[in-house]
Amino acid sequence: MIIEIIDGVLLKKALEGAAALLEANKEEINSLNVFPVPDGDTGTNMSLTMKSALKQGIGIEDDNCYKIALATSQGSLMGARGNSGVILSQLFRGFASGLKGKATIDTLTLAEGLKQASETAYKAVMKPTEGTILTVARECGEFAYSIRKEEKDILKFLTKVIQHGNIILDKTPDMLPVLKQAGVVDAGGKGFMYILQGAYNGLTGVEPSIPLMIEDTLKEHHREPIDTDNIEFGYCTEFMINSSYKEIESFRDELSIQGDSLMVVGGDGLIKVHIHTNNPGDVLQKALTLGELTDIKIDNMRYQHEEVLLKEELKMEALKKEETKEVENTIKVDKEYSFVSISIGEGIDEVFKSLNVDFIVPGGQTMNPSTEDILKAVETTAGKNVFILPNNGNIILAAEQVKLISTRNVIVLPTNSIPEGISALLAFDEDRALEDNIDNMKKAIETVITGQITYAVRDTEFNNTTINKDDIIGLSHGDIVTKGTDINLVSLDLIDDMLRDDVSIITIFYGSDVSGEYTEELVKILEEKYSDLDIELVYGGQPLYYYIFSLE
């Protein structure tokens, strides 16, 4: 069998094959997670994102490959769940860019698509981590580009790319020590390789072993951390330039000496710029030489310790879905501020409601909402300015995408936990200016120390510690601090580790899997041990996590 040209029909079959193989192997991918907690797993998040991409891609009545790829990109963005899902959506976005203007695909076009896929994904992450899906995708793209003229048969071409990608995947433990210690390859990279192999299967007519249900609404899980550094450049500067200037790379090079986290993307008469700099005035002055500036936004980040994720120009016209427009038309936007929070647990939801949160999106550790879920919540509020509290590190990146496609002014607060979200809301003052509130809420986030008690879902080695399945583990700052067999004893060890001299209050949110009586025993011990601290007990009702601790 030889295929030298992929038309729209074949491309849709490739997408179906990719989604089917990813779905069939998602549990294997999930099992590669290094962190052994019941959180958002890579395999599930990638599969759900892929299904959303597939639904859009095969749903358009057109056999033009570029249009199909564009629809797939848009579907993946709206359905992106977790960091791995957002990165996958950026891979699809880059792939679509590589196909621009192409009704069909040959090896030259396919190579360009794979190359641009990885380049776009890298730009979406402020500090890319090697040894992850990004590395595997980049190596596949570069290898594909290097052999693009040697092989006209797409099947042979793909076979070589897949073989190379699997070699790189096997090397990921040598790039990331945490993978080597756990004895696994990168989960996201494995998922990417299943997508490529599945696309090959679709092209050759291999039937999936498990029927694919693209309407599946499973909501599960992973955590792919993006490292953060201290802020060196104090002003997050963003703006649009009304200009058809074509030398984007040259302009990007001019700005690169002004700071870091630089993004410059252009098209359709607009150039979008994002940079962290100490001299925003100089940056704006350079930009004015190209054209009129609009949508200027400058944030002082001196107090910001969390990373500001790179934003990209994703305001494609097709993303403004009719249903979103219809919702917007029925909502009277008559409030200055609204709040959208992501949480799960009856008690925690009640706490957020009491703090005037307008819309709660169900989600958390085991259920990462999609970009579209969060967007719909934002568009159904009445606020001109809408704060999003992700309350989970694996949801922040999906929330950031909403900023780029919503009709509202969206502010994503980098809350990594429920206590951080609550603390941010308590710092809000409706009578203060927007920028003052953003600054104060981010400062409040930094004052909170969060701890969590859960159980290990698999055997693993983490930070030179052997973790056995079902061990009770205590987490803080994304690390396993303590382990044991008794929930309350592990909790005491965790709190002892988290305590600082300036802590005056400990709030305990107890979950659905522990009784109030059992929790009262913990409170009694804490009150005796730390008589100078206030101990507060709140029913959270969260699943899987016995306790969530907030130390302030």
Wavefront OBJ file of the C-alpha trace (Angstrom):
o trace
v 0.000 0.000 0.000
v 1.373 3.375 -1.046
v -0.082 6.780 -0.157
v 1.557 9.842 -1.665
v -1.300 12.285 -1.090
v -3.635 12.642 1.900
v -6.966 14.210 1.016
v -9.684 15.325 3.413
v -11.253 11.878 3.662
v -7.941 10.266 4.594
v -7.073 13.042 7.034
v -10.311 12.453 8.906
v -9.529 8.730 9.036
v -6.086 9.558 10.430
v -7.662 11.716 13.132
v -10.106 8.956 14.010
v -7.264 6.459 14.267
v -5.226 8.807 16.457
v -8.114 9.434 18.838
v -8.980 5.737 19.015
v -5.460 4.541 19.826
v -4.972 7.300 22.398
v -8.247 6.386 24.095
v -7.399 2.674 24.060
v -4.078 3.321 25.784
v -4.950 6.198 28.110
v -4.683 4.048 31.244
v -1.184 2.964 30.273
v -0.282 6.629 29.851
v -1.922 7.441 33.186
v 0.201 4.778 34.864
v 3.341 6.630 33.782
v 2.530 9.573 36.052
v 5.441 10.014 38.428
v 3.400 11.697 41.160
v 1.313 8.888 42.725
v -1.696 10.953 43.805
v -5.258 10.734 42.457
v -5.022 13.798 40.246
v -5.612 14.796 36.616
v -3.895 12.094 34.561
v -2.125 12.835 31.302
v -3.702 10.012 29.335
v -7.245 10.970 30.217
v -6.690 14.683 29.638
v -5.015 14.098 26.277
v -7.736 11.678 25.189
v -10.552 14.060 26.106
v -8.770 16.896 24.297
v -8.239 14.656 21.268
v -11.923 13.703 21.197
v -12.899 17.366 21.153
v -10.430 17.959 18.315
v -11.797 14.983 16.386
v -15.404 16.045 16.816
v -14.675 19.420 15.231
v -12.370 18.039 12.565
v -14.692 15.375 11.192
v -17.726 17.579 11.718
v -17.052 20.058 8.941
v -18.491 19.259 5.534
v -15.318 19.990 3.637
v -12.490 17.850 2.296
v -9.928 20.654 2.337
v -7.103 19.461 4.604
v -6.228 22.928 5.877
v -9.822 23.640 6.859
v -10.056 20.273 8.605
v -6.791 20.931 10.450
v -7.997 24.388 11.455
v -11.257 22.977 12.801
v -9.308 20.297 14.655
v -7.109 22.981 16.186
v -10.112 24.968 17.307
v -11.787 21.895 18.757
v -8.668 20.928 20.678
v -8.361 24.405 22.169
v -11.948 24.510 23.375
v -11.718 20.978 24.726
v -8.241 21.290 26.239
v -8.013 19.823 29.740
v -5.008 20.103 31.971
v -1.558 21.253 30.965
v -1.060 18.239 28.710
v -4.311 18.997 26.888
v -3.393 22.636 26.339
v 0.030 21.661 24.982
v -1.684 19.170 22.663
v -3.993 21.942 21.441
v -0.948 24.054 20.611
v 0.556 21.154 18.669
v -2.627 21.029 16.603
v -2.556 24.792 16.145
v 0.985 24.668 14.795
v 0.148 21.704 12.583
v -2.723 23.677 11.065
v -0.389 26.617 10.425
v 1.946 24.320 8.531
v -0.929 23.257 6.285
v -2.127 26.777 5.526
v -3.485 27.003 2.003
v -3.021 23.279 1.327
v -6.050 21.305 0.174
v -4.079 18.046 0.326
v -1.002 16.793 2.172
v 2.204 15.292 0.796
v 5.371 14.495 2.732
v 6.660 18.048 2.311
v 3.483 19.506 3.796
v 3.298 16.884 6.531
v 6.873 17.642 7.549
v 6.119 21.360 7.681
v 3.044 20.688 9.808
v 4.952 18.538 12.300
v 7.765 21.072 12.509
v 5.437 24.012 13.114
v 3.460 21.951 15.618
v 6.411 21.652 17.972
v 7.519 25.245 17.424
v 4.072 26.545 18.370
v 3.851 24.313 21.437
v 7.239 25.498 22.670
v 6.134 29.114 22.371
v 3.057 28.387 24.489
v 5.153 27.408 27.499
v 7.177 30.090 29.244
v 9.906 27.752 30.450
v 9.832 24.511 28.439
v 11.009 21.377 30.218
v 13.106 18.962 28.190
v 12.320 15.282 28.487
v 8.594 15.914 28.070
v 6.093 15.807 25.209
v 7.717 19.002 23.915
v 11.028 17.240 23.339
v 9.434 14.244 21.645
v 7.315 16.462 19.374
v 10.287 18.663 18.478
v 12.494 15.709 17.609
v 9.743 14.209 15.448
v 9.203 17.525 13.685
v 12.881 18.133 13.033
v 13.454 14.568 11.852
v 10.412 14.716 9.572
v 11.683 17.954 8.076
v 15.141 16.474 7.498
v 13.791 13.530 5.446
v 10.912 15.334 3.732
v 12.502 15.114 0.265
v 13.752 11.552 0.590
v 10.436 9.740 0.802
v 7.241 10.415 -1.152
v 5.288 7.514 0.341
v 3.581 8.989 3.400
v 3.295 5.598 5.110
v 7.033 4.927 4.868
v 7.677 8.534 5.853
v 5.486 8.227 8.957
v 7.041 4.885 9.861
v 10.485 6.488 9.973
v 9.210 9.432 12.021
v 7.489 7.111 14.506
v 10.598 4.962 14.863
v 12.689 8.054 15.562
v 10.113 9.412 18.009
v 10.064 6.177 19.990
v 13.851 6.254 20.261
v 13.647 9.781 21.695
v 10.805 8.767 24.020
v 12.980 5.997 25.448
v 15.651 8.607 26.187
v 13.365 10.911 28.207
v 14.397 9.323 31.547
v 17.957 10.456 30.812
v 16.693 14.022 30.385
v 14.488 14.182 33.503
v 15.893 12.626 36.700
v 12.417 12.226 38.189
v 11.492 9.925 35.285
v 14.657 7.905 35.700
v 14.051 7.449 39.408
v 10.513 6.241 38.781
v 11.651 4.022 35.913
v 9.201 5.435 33.364
v 9.193 7.417 30.133
v 7.348 10.722 29.870
v 3.580 10.263 29.865
v 2.846 13.157 27.494
v 5.505 11.979 25.067
v 4.003 8.500 25.119
v 0.601 9.972 24.343
v 2.040 11.930 21.431
v 3.555 8.772 19.968
v 0.215 6.981 20.253
v -1.337 9.854 18.293
v 1.201 9.431 15.484
v 0.828 5.642 15.456
v -2.950 5.974 15.558
v -2.877 8.353 12.594
v -0.847 5.745 10.699
v -3.405 3.094 11.656
v -6.209 5.302 10.386
v -4.490 5.800 7.052
v -3.950 2.064 6.593
v -7.451 1.071 7.658
v -6.553 -0.631 10.943
v -9.712 -0.878 13.021
v -9.438 0.296 16.648
v -9.592 -2.451 19.267
v -11.966 -0.328 21.357
v -14.863 1.595 19.735
v -14.320 5.321 20.091
v -17.140 7.349 21.649
v -16.393 10.980 20.914
v -19.404 12.073 22.952
v -17.796 10.509 26.031
v -17.907 13.001 28.894
v -15.529 11.252 31.267
v -13.827 13.783 33.468
v -10.564 12.640 34.894
v -6.899 13.696 35.251
v -2.169 14.800 35.485
v 0.163 17.265 36.502
v 2.948 18.381 34.206
v 4.763 21.073 36.110
v 6.267 24.099 34.488
v 9.220 25.424 36.446
v 9.138 28.985 37.788
v 11.975 31.389 38.523
v 12.128 34.622 40.439
v 10.805 37.537 38.433
v 13.727 39.452 36.914
v 11.706 41.823 34.735
v 9.000 43.681 36.581
v 6.404 44.665 33.989
v 4.221 42.279 32.047
v 3.566 44.286 28.893
v 1.001 43.372 26.248
v -0.403 45.214 23.265
v -1.637 44.906 19.696
v -0.133 46.724 16.705
v -2.364 47.551 13.750
v 0.213 46.762 11.100
v 0.809 44.468 8.140
v 4.542 44.467 8.820
v 5.898 41.108 7.646
v 9.348 40.945 9.262
v 8.058 39.494 12.515
v 11.300 37.659 13.309
v 13.325 40.845 12.864
v 11.016 42.808 15.162
v 11.089 39.983 17.699
v 14.900 40.106 17.677
v 14.803 43.871 18.296
v 12.594 43.396 21.336
v 14.465 40.394 22.721
v 17.102 42.584 24.402
v 14.358 44.382 26.344
v 13.333 41.440 28.539
v 12.137 37.859 28.559
v 8.957 35.815 28.062
v 8.744 37.443 24.651
v 6.014 36.525 22.219
v 5.420 38.276 18.896
v 2.843 36.817 16.528
v 1.257 38.438 13.519
v -1.399 37.983 10.892
v -4.432 39.623 9.283
v -3.081 43.140 9.826
v -2.417 42.669 13.540
v 0.699 41.952 15.560
v 0.313 40.777 19.145
v 3.179 41.378 21.557
v 3.780 40.020 25.044
v 6.999 40.684 26.977
v 8.278 40.918 30.544
v 10.481 43.995 30.712
v 11.801 46.684 33.026
v 11.298 49.362 30.356
v 7.781 49.145 28.919
v 8.063 52.676 27.545
v 10.994 51.704 25.330
v 9.104 48.675 24.053
v 6.037 50.758 23.190
v 8.210 53.358 21.464
v 9.706 50.703 19.180
v 6.270 49.287 18.463
v 4.907 52.700 17.465
v 7.273 52.745 14.508
v 5.241 49.893 12.995
v 1.733 51.214 13.504
v -1.054 52.231 15.865
v -1.124 50.520 19.271
v -4.272 49.128 20.879
v -5.197 46.946 23.869
v -2.191 48.129 25.861
v -1.884 46.399 29.231
v 1.020 46.769 31.661
v 1.103 44.826 34.950
v 3.617 45.364 37.742
v 4.856 41.885 38.676
v 7.294 42.702 41.455
v 5.126 40.875 43.959
v 4.254 38.035 41.659
v 6.054 34.780 42.381
v 4.018 32.566 40.066
v 4.914 32.407 36.412
v 2.944 34.416 33.884
v 2.222 31.908 31.143
v 2.835 33.010 27.593
v -0.295 34.104 25.825
v -0.679 33.651 22.108
v -2.758 35.227 19.420
v -5.541 32.647 19.266
v -8.516 34.866 18.508
v -9.479 32.943 15.394
v -12.867 33.972 14.148
v -14.179 30.436 14.217
v -13.547 30.182 17.954
v -16.273 32.694 18.676
v -18.930 30.026 18.622
v -22.517 30.914 17.938
v -23.659 29.470 21.247
v -21.216 31.728 23.101
v -22.496 34.742 21.178
v -26.077 33.784 21.967
v -25.308 33.448 25.664
v -23.521 36.799 25.649
v -26.512 38.447 23.988
v -28.848 37.202 26.718
v -26.639 38.264 29.625
v -26.815 41.840 30.796
v -23.242 42.819 31.591
v -23.947 45.326 34.329
v -21.460 44.454 37.076
v -17.937 45.730 37.379
v -16.596 42.418 38.695
v -17.545 38.750 38.579
v -15.795 35.630 39.837
v -15.515 32.126 38.419
v -14.019 29.451 40.633
v -13.120 25.841 39.904
v -13.795 23.526 42.824
v -15.373 20.276 43.894
v -16.962 19.460 47.244
v -20.273 20.614 48.644
v -18.739 22.437 51.593
v -16.012 24.119 49.569
v -18.571 25.260 47.006
v -20.588 26.859 49.810
v -17.516 28.722 51.037
v -16.925 30.148 47.568
v -20.584 31.114 47.209
v -20.408 32.942 50.536
v -17.491 34.920 49.105
v -19.658 36.099 46.180
v -18.373 33.751 43.504
v -20.806 34.014 40.578
v -20.166 30.663 38.916
v -18.543 27.482 40.176
v -17.149 25.153 37.524
v -17.053 21.585 38.871
v -13.481 20.392 38.768
v -10.268 19.830 40.603
v -7.689 17.131 41.045
v -9.494 14.311 39.285
v -11.655 16.381 36.981
v -9.909 19.094 34.987
v -12.492 21.277 33.197
v -11.897 22.189 29.581
v -11.176 25.642 28.248
v -14.708 25.670 26.858
v -16.199 24.792 30.261
v -14.443 27.759 31.825
v -15.252 30.060 28.890
v -18.965 29.301 29.144
v -18.869 30.108 32.853
v -17.158 33.430 32.194
v -19.617 34.416 29.470
v -22.641 33.660 31.664
v -21.582 36.082 34.393
v -22.617 39.725 34.413
v -19.160 41.138 35.053
v -17.165 43.392 32.784
v -14.046 42.132 34.544
v -14.092 38.428 35.367
v -11.649 36.820 37.770
v -10.926 33.116 37.260
v -9.630 31.117 40.207
v -8.324 27.777 38.848
v -7.376 26.519 42.342
v -5.223 23.823 40.756
v -1.887 24.037 38.965
v -3.104 21.718 36.225
v -6.017 24.018 35.365
v -4.197 27.360 35.165
v -3.000 26.876 31.580
v -6.510 26.029 30.332
v -7.858 29.081 32.160
v -5.205 31.260 30.503
v -6.587 30.290 27.090
v -9.943 31.800 28.078
v -8.285 35.212 28.332
v -7.563 35.086 24.626
v -10.986 34.079 23.361
v -13.454 35.682 25.766
v -15.283 38.913 25.060
v -14.726 39.997 28.685
v -11.669 41.328 30.430
v -10.494 38.107 32.064
v -8.011 37.975 34.929
v -6.581 34.558 35.761
v -5.286 34.458 39.315
v -2.580 31.778 39.639
v -4.240 29.910 42.507
v -2.826 26.411 42.861
v -5.112 25.287 45.679
v -8.477 25.864 47.320
v -6.943 27.792 50.264
v -5.156 30.110 47.838
v -8.441 30.798 46.051
v -10.231 31.586 49.293
v -7.414 33.841 50.476
v -7.457 35.735 47.172
v -11.195 36.362 47.443
v -10.879 37.595 51.021
v -8.369 40.183 49.815
v -10.766 41.592 47.201
v -12.203 45.057 47.858
v -14.905 46.225 45.465
v -14.108 49.864 46.197
v -10.510 49.566 45.034
v -9.230 49.883 41.475
v -8.866 46.750 39.366
v -5.061 46.793 39.322
v -4.921 47.322 43.084
v -7.201 44.344 43.608
v -5.136 42.135 41.317
v -1.988 43.111 43.182
v -3.532 42.571 46.622
v -5.089 39.239 45.666
v -1.792 37.927 44.310
v -0.046 39.037 47.490
v -2.677 37.202 49.529
v -2.051 34.013 47.547
v 1.589 34.109 48.592
v 0.750 34.229 52.298
v -0.989 30.833 52.247
v 0.702 27.501 52.915
v -1.381 24.617 51.587
v -1.181 21.001 52.666
v -3.148 17.987 51.482
v -3.662 14.459 52.747
v -4.521 11.743 50.247
v -3.415 8.250 49.314
v -0.998 6.793 46.782
v -2.672 5.296 43.726
v 0.403 3.336 42.649
v 3.805 2.096 43.777
v 6.608 4.477 42.873
v 9.919 6.011 43.862
v 9.735 9.746 44.508
v 12.579 11.903 45.803
v 14.439 8.784 46.944
v 11.417 7.629 48.932
v 9.598 4.383 48.257
v 5.850 4.945 48.025
v 3.533 1.950 48.136
v 0.028 1.861 46.718
v -2.562 2.975 49.318
v 0.031 4.673 51.548
v -1.350 7.800 53.197
v 0.731 10.718 51.928
v 1.057 14.355 52.941
v 1.647 16.931 50.209
v 2.842 20.515 50.273
v 4.325 22.769 47.580
v 3.922 20.002 45.009
v 6.074 17.612 47.011
v 5.449 14.472 49.062
v 6.482 15.558 52.546
v 5.446 12.557 54.616
v 3.823 9.150 54.375
v 2.339 6.540 56.684
v -0.696 4.369 57.341
v -2.739 6.591 59.680
v -4.468 9.675 58.277
v -4.240 11.784 61.426
v -0.647 10.841 62.235
v 0.462 11.719 58.705
v -1.480 14.983 59.061
v 0.387 15.885 62.245
v 3.734 15.251 60.563
v 2.703 17.354 57.574
v 1.508 20.303 59.655
v 4.669 20.181 61.744
v 6.701 20.410 58.535
v 4.625 23.288 57.125
v 4.536 25.477 60.252
v 6.335 28.808 60.125
v 6.861 31.367 62.874
v 4.337 33.763 61.345
v 1.485 31.224 61.115
v -1.428 32.119 63.406
v -4.312 30.057 62.064
v -4.796 26.546 60.714
v -7.972 25.818 58.757
v -8.898 22.200 58.091
v -11.232 21.346 55.206
v -12.233 17.744 55.741
v -13.401 15.625 52.847
v -16.199 13.210 52.128
v -14.086 10.184 53.080
v -13.479 11.115 56.732
v -16.039 11.574 59.492
v -16.494 14.698 61.553
v -15.746 12.689 64.697
v -12.426 11.450 63.344
v -11.514 14.978 62.315
v -12.402 16.293 65.779
v -9.745 13.971 67.183
v -7.172 15.683 64.983
v -8.400 19.119 66.066
v -8.095 18.169 69.745
v -4.489 17.031 69.291
v -3.612 20.185 67.351
v -5.184 22.470 69.973
v -3.144 20.781 72.698
v 0.065 20.799 70.692
v -0.285 24.336 69.299
v -2.217 26.198 71.987
v -1.168 29.570 70.593
v -2.776 28.916 67.198
v -6.403 29.185 66.121
v -7.683 25.904 64.685
v -10.744 26.113 62.436
v -12.677 23.147 61.083
v -14.741 23.383 57.883
v -16.605 20.640 56.056
v -15.234 20.657 52.512
v -16.788 17.491 51.150
v -13.998 17.078 48.600
v -13.455 13.546 47.281
v -10.177 11.606 47.504
v -8.387 14.188 49.634
v -9.069 13.484 53.294
v -7.880 16.885 54.445
v -6.882 20.170 52.881
v -4.944 22.398 55.287
v -4.596 26.146 55.054
v -1.894 27.780 57.177
v -1.864 31.562 57.354
l 1 2 3 4 5 6 7 8 9 10 11 12 13 14 15 16 17 18 19 20 21 22 23 24 25 26 27 28 29 30 31 32 33 34 35 36 37 38 39 40 41 42 43 44 45 46 47 48 49 50 51 52 53 54 55 56 57 58 59 60 61 62 63 64 65 66 67 68 69 70 71 72 73 74 75 76 77 78 79 80 81 82 83 84 85 86 87 88 89 90 91 92 93 94 95 96 97 98 99 100 101 102 103 104 105 106 107 108 109 110 111 112 113 114 115 116 117 118 119 120 121 122 123 124 125 126 127 128 129 130 131 132 133 134 135 136 137 138 139 140 141 142 143 144 145 146 147 148 149 150 151 152 153 154 155 156 157 158 159 160 161 162 163 164 165 166 167 168 169 170 171 172 173 174 175 176 177 178 179 180 181 182 183 184 185 186 187 188 189 190 191 192 193 194 195 196 197 198 199 200 201 202 203 204 205 206 207 208 209 210 211 212 213 214 215 216 217 218 219 220 221 222 223 224 225 226 227 228 229 230 231 232 233 234 235 236 237 238 239 240 241 242 243 244 245 246 247 248 249 250 251 252 253 254 255 256 257 258 259 260 261 262 263 264 265 266 267 268 269 270 271 272 273 274 275 276 277 278 279 280 281 282 283 284 285 286 287 288 289 290 291 292 293 294 295 296 297 298 299 300 301 302 303 304 305 306 307 308 309 310 311 312 313 314 315 316 317 318 319 320 321 322 323 324 325 326 327 328 329 330 331 332 333 334 335 336 337 338 339 340 341 342 343 344 345 346 347 348 349 350 351 352 353 354 355 356 357 358 359 360 361 362 363 364 365 366 367 368 369 370 371 372 373 374 375 376 377 378 379 380 381 382 383 384 385 386 387 388 389 390 391 392 393 394 395 396 397 398 399 400 401 402 403 404 405 406 407 408 409 410 411 412 413 414 415 416 417 418 419 420 421 422 423 424 425 426 427 428 429 430 431 432 433 434 435 436 437 438 439 440 441 442 443 444 445 446 447 448 449 450 451 452 453 454 455 456 457 458 459 460 461 462 463 464 465 466 467 468 469 470 471 472 473 474 475 476 477 478 479 480 481 482 483 484 485 486 487 488 489 490 491 492 493 494 495 496 497 498 499 500 501 502 503 504 505 506 507 508 509 510 511 512 513 514 515 516 517 518 519 520 521 522 523 524 525 526 527 528 529 530 531 532 533 534 535 536 537 538 539 540 541 542 543 544 545 546 547 548 549 550 551 552
